[in-house]
Amino acid sequence: MAAILLAQVNTWLDAIFILLFFGVIAFVIFHFSVSIPTGRFRKKWREWKWPEHDHTSPALPKVLHAVHLASMIALAVSGLYIRFPFFDGGRTPMRYVHYVAMTIVIINFVWRVWYAFFSKQRDWRRFAITKRDLQSMLGVLKYYGYVSDSKPHVAEFNVMQKMTYILFALLMMAQAFTGLSLLTQPILFGLSPREVLVGWWLGALLGDVAIAGAVMRIIHYIINWLFIILTMIHFYLAVNEDFPIGLDFFGIKKYPREKLAAHGHGHAAASHPVEAE
């Protein structure tokens, strides 16, 4: 009975997230189209007037971000294949791809956390949400909603960016936990990761370790879709709001040193109103 209910949940999740996926694509297209009559498209893409920055990111965060992005794409594709095998004979290879990419993501994430809090270049304060950030939230929402042409910046990242990055970190930890909870091979003293992580408490609550694993699989699948959708939005905003610094971040085109602001907190130009056509 429980297996039938879980299968029904998976079917409903498929329908919900596929509709949400295409809904987000439609919204992104609509949001970008609004930038044309408001003048933002002309200002950025034709006049090439983008937000100013007072520095560019060091090399290590760029490398870690690139490795993370590539591994997350591999995880998303292999995970969706495991759920929707769109060619024959790929389940076993895709599982290995998933496991390898999962290991890289976990190591990469731990390294980035260490860099943020314990390295000489620790940068965790760049992502900390302050009182001033919270006070600027309404202004940031008005800017993204085309209600206002002025985007307040009280730090290098605006409050919505900081919230998104923190959410990504929390989802990453949850995804790692649920993903490891799916492994049933005995690893530690004859126990599997599933038994160690969820078997003793969730398995006891639900009456079966296998059902606990199935619940973890559903949560893992939900987070997988959340990553896909949030990454789409993140990529769109990064390109449409700050394309030149994005090129520098991915090592495609170096941000001109002469365009670095002599002072300020980054995004200096973004705090000025955008002229309408």
For each residue, the residues with C-beta under 8 A, 3 or more apart:
1: 4 5
2: 5 6 208 211 214
3: 6 7 214
4: 1 7 8
5: 1 2 8 9
6: 2 3 9 10 211 214 215 218
7: 3 4 10 11
8: 4 5 11 12
9: 5 6 12 13 218
10: 6 7 13 14 218 221
11: 7 8 14 15
12: 8 9 15 16
13: 9 10 16 17 218 221 222 225
14: 10 11 17 18 83
15: 11 12 18 19
16: 12 13 19 20
17: 13 14 20 21 222 225 229
18: 14 15 21 22
19: 15 16 22 23
20: 16 17 23 24 225 229
21: 17 18 24 25 225 228 229
22: 18 19 25 26
23: 19 20 26 27
24: 20 21 27 28 229 232 233
25: 21 22 28 29 232
26: 22 23 29 30
27: 23 24 30 31
28: 24 25 31 32 232 233 236
29: 25 26 32 33
30: 26 27 33 34
31: 27 28 34 35 236
32: 28 29 35 41 236 240
33: 29 30 36
34: 30 31 37 38 146
35: 31 32 38 40 41 44 146 240
36: 33 41 42
37: 34 276 277
38: 34 35 41 146 149 274 276 277
39: 42 43 149 274 275 276 277
40: 35 43 44 149 274
41: 32 35 36 38 44 45 46
42: 36 39 45 46 47 277
43: 39 40 46 47 49 274 275
44: 35 40 41 47 48 49 50 240 243
45: 41 42 48
46: 41 42 43
47: 42 43 44
48: 44 45
49: 43 44 269
50: 44 242 243 244 245 269
51: 153 241 242 245 266 267 268 269 270
52: 259 260 261 264 266 267 268 269
53: 56 245 255 259 260 261 266 267
54: 260 261 262 263 264 265 266 268
55: 260 266
56: 53 245 248 249 255 260
57: 61 62 248 249
58: 61 62 121
59: 62 63
60: 63 64 115 121
61: 57 58 64 65 112 115 123
62: 57 58 59 65 66 249 250 251
63: 59 60 66 67
64: 60 61 67 68 108 111 112 115
65: 61 62 68 69 249
66: 62 63 69 70 250 251
67: 63 64 70 71 104 108
68: 64 65 71 72 105 108 109 112
69: 65 66 72 73
70: 66 67 73 74
71: 67 68 74 75 101 104 105 108
72: 68 69 75 76 101 105 227 231
73: 69 70 76 77
74: 70 71 77 78 97 98 100 101
75: 71 72 78 79 98 101 102 105 224
76: 72 73 79 80 224 227 228
77: 73 74 80 81
78: 74 75 81 82 94 95 97 98 101
79: 75 76 82 83 98 221 224
80: 76 77 83 84 224
81: 77 78 84 85 86 90 91 94
82: 78 79 85 91 94 95 98
83: 14 79 80 221
84: 80 81
85: 81 82 88 90 91
86: 81
87: 90
88: 85
89:
90: 81 85 87 93 94
91: 81 82 85 94 95
92: 95 96
93: 90 96 97
94: 78 81 82 90 91 97 98
95: 78 82 91 92 98 99
96: 92 93 99 100
97: 74 78 93 94 100 101
98: 74 75 78 79 82 94 95 101 102
99: 95 96 102 103
100: 74 96 97 103 104
101: 71 72 74 75 78 97 98 104 105
102: 75 98 99 105 106 176 179
103: 99 100 106 107
104: 67 71 100 101 107 108
105: 68 71 72 75 101 102 108 109 172 176
106: 102 103 109 110 176
107: 103 104 110 111
108: 64 67 68 71 104 105 111 112
109: 68 105 106 112 113 169 172 173 176
110: 106 107 113 114
111: 64 107 108 114 115
112: 61 64 68 108 109 115 116
113: 109 110 116 117 169
114: 110 111 117 118 119
115: 60 61 64 111 112 118 119 121 122 123
116: 112 113 119 122 123 124 127
117: 113 114 122 124
118: 114 115 122
119: 114 115 116 122
120:
121: 58 60 115
122: 115 116 117 118 119
123: 61 115 116 126 127
124: 116 117 127 128
125: 128
126: 123 155 156 157
127: 116 123 124 157 162 165 166
128: 124 125 162
129: 133 134 159 162 163 166
130: 133 134 154 155
131: 134 135
132: 135 136 154 155
133: 129 130 136 137 154 155 158 159 162
134: 129 130 131 137 159
135: 131 132 154
136: 132 133 139 140 152 153 154 158 159
137: 133 134 140 141 159 160
138: 141 142
139: 136 142 143 148 150 151 152
140: 136 137 143 144 151 152 158 159 160
141: 137 138 144 145 160
142: 138 139 145 147 148
143: 139 140 146 147 148 149 150 151 152
144: 140 141 151 160 237
145: 141 142
146: 34 35 38 143
147: 142 143
148: 139 142 143 151
149: 38 39 40 143 273 274 275 276
150: 139 143 271 272 273 274
151: 139 140 143 144 148 158 267 270 271
152: 136 139 140 143 158 271
153: 51 136 156 158 265 266 267 268 270 271
154: 130 132 133 135 136 158 265
155: 126 130 132 133 158 162 265 266
156: 126 153 265 266 267
157: 126 127 161 162 165 266
158: 133 136 140 151 152 153 154 155 161 162 267
159: 129 133 134 136 137 140 162 163
160: 137 140 141 144 163 164
161: 157 158 164 165
162: 127 128 129 133 155 157 158 159 165 166
163: 129 159 160 166 167
164: 160 161 167 168 230 234
165: 127 157 161 162 168 169
166: 127 129 162 163 169 170
167: 163 164 170 171 230
168: 164 165 171 172 227 230
169: 109 113 165 166 172 173
170: 166 167 173 174
171: 167 168 174 175 223 226 227 230
172: 105 109 168 169 175 176
173: 109 169 170 176 177
174: 170 171 177 178 219 223
175: 171 172 178 179 220 223 224 227
176: 102 105 106 109 172 173 179 180
177: 173 174 180 181 197
178: 174 175 181 182 216 217 219 220 223
179: 102 175 176 182 183 220
180: 176 177 183 193 197
181: 177 178 193 194 197 198 212 213 216 220
182: 178 179 193 194 213 216 217 220
183: 179 180 187 192 193 194
184: 192 193 194 213
185: 192 193
186: 190 191 192
187: 183 191 192 193
188: 191 193 196
189:
190: 186
191: 186 187 188 195 196 199
192: 183 184 185 186 187 195 196 199
193: 180 181 182 183 184 185 187 188 196 197
194: 181 182 183 184 197 198 199 209 212 213 216
195: 191 192 198 199 200 203 209
196: 188 191 192 193 199 200
197: 177 180 181 193 194
198: 181 194 195 201 202 203 209 212 213 216
199: 191 192 194 195 196 202 203 204 209 212
200: 195 196 203 204
201: 198 204 205
202: 198 199 205 206 212 215 216
203: 195 198 199 200 206 207 208 209 211 212
204: 199 200 201 207
205: 201 202 212
206: 202 203 211 212 215
207: 203 204 211
208: 2 203 211 212
209: 194 195 198 199 203 212 213
210: 213 214
211: 2 6 203 206 207 208 214 215
212: 181 194 198 199 202 203 205 206 208 209 215 216
213: 181 182 184 194 198 209 210 216 217
214: 2 3 6 210 211 217 218
215: 6 202 206 211 212 218 219
216: 178 181 182 194 198 202 212 213 219 220
217: 178 182 213 214 220 221
218: 6 9 10 13 214 215 221 222
219: 174 178 215 216 222 223
220: 175 178 179 181 182 216 217 223 224
221: 10 13 79 83 217 218 224 225
222: 13 17 218 219 225 226
223: 171 174 175 178 219 220 226 227
224: 75 76 79 80 175 220 221 227 228
225: 13 17 20 21 221 222 228 229
226: 171 222 223 229 230
227: 72 76 168 171 175 223 224 230 231
228: 21 76 224 225 231 232
229: 17 20 21 24 225 226 232 233
230: 164 167 168 171 226 227 233 234
231: 72 227 228 234 235
232: 24 25 28 228 229 235 236
233: 24 28 229 230 236 237
234: 164 230 231 237 238
235: 231 232 238 239
236: 28 31 32 232 233 239 240
237: 144 233 234 240 241
238: 234 235 241 242 246
239: 235 236 242 243 246
240: 32 35 44 236 237 243
241: 51 237 238 270
242: 50 51 238 239 245 246 267
243: 44 50 239 240 246 247
244: 50 247 248 253 255 259
245: 50 51 53 56 242 248 249 255
246: 238 239 242 243 249 250
247: 243 244 250 252 253 255
248: 56 57 244 245 251 252 253 254 255
249: 56 57 62 65 245 246
250: 62 66 246 247
251: 62 66 248
252: 247 248
253: 244 247 248
254: 248
255: 53 56 244 245 247 248 259 260
256: 259 260
257: 260
258:
259: 52 53 244 255 256
260: 52 53 54 55 56 255 256 257
261: 52 53 54 264 266 268
262: 54
263: 54
264: 52 54 261 268
265: 54 153 154 155 156 268
266: 51 52 53 54 55 153 155 156 157 261
267: 51 52 53 151 153 156 158 242 270 271
268: 51 52 54 153 261 264 265 271
269: 49 50 51 52 272
270: 51 151 153 241 267
271: 150 151 152 153 267 268
272: 150 269
273: 149 150
274: 38 39 40 43 149 150
275: 39 43 149
276: 37 38 39 149
277: 37 38 39 42
